[in-house]
Amino acid sequence: MTKADLVEQVTAAMARTSGPLISKKDCARVVDSFLDAIKHALKEQHNIEVRGFGTFKIRRRKTRMARNPRTGEPVEVAARPVPVFKPSKELRALVADEPFTADSDDSDQAAS
């Protein structure tokens, strides 16, 4: 799915729920603003938690040794921050096409 597809889907959902009050152009601004807010928060080293969807975080990768694929010589890869996404249990259940219940959330923690 591209960003344009996402804008189309958001526009269609808005039209179904509240009528054609918001234009496609305005939906594109909302989607862009949302993504920009996530990018800005990650740049500032903040985590973003969207309940029922997941968490965007910054994880620090350690310095490591790698190999140049052409020459085979060792190369040091510097430590760096990388963005990661951890899906919520609800999203994982949805993708796996399994029913999600809040009770299963508690039993997972009790078993740990």
C-alpha positions, 0 to 999 in steps of 0.5 A: 500500500502506498501513501496515495492508497492510504489517503484514498482509504482514509478519504473513503472511510471519512466519507462513509462515517461523516459524509463528504465533508473532508476533501482528498487534499485535506486527508492527504494533509492529515496523513502527511501531518501524522507521519511527520509527527512520528518522524519528528518524535523519533528524531527527538528520541521519543517513543510513540505508542498508539494503543491497539496498533503498536509502538515506534521506538529508537533502538541503538545498534552496537558497533560491529564488524562486517565484511565488504562483499566485493573484497571480503575485507573486514569493515567496522560498522559504527554504532547508530540509532535505528527506528523499530516498530513493535506491533501490539498484541491486538494487531498481531492477532488481527494479522494472524486472523485469530480472535483477540481478547483482553483476557488472553492479554492477562493470561500471557502475563501471568504465565511469564 
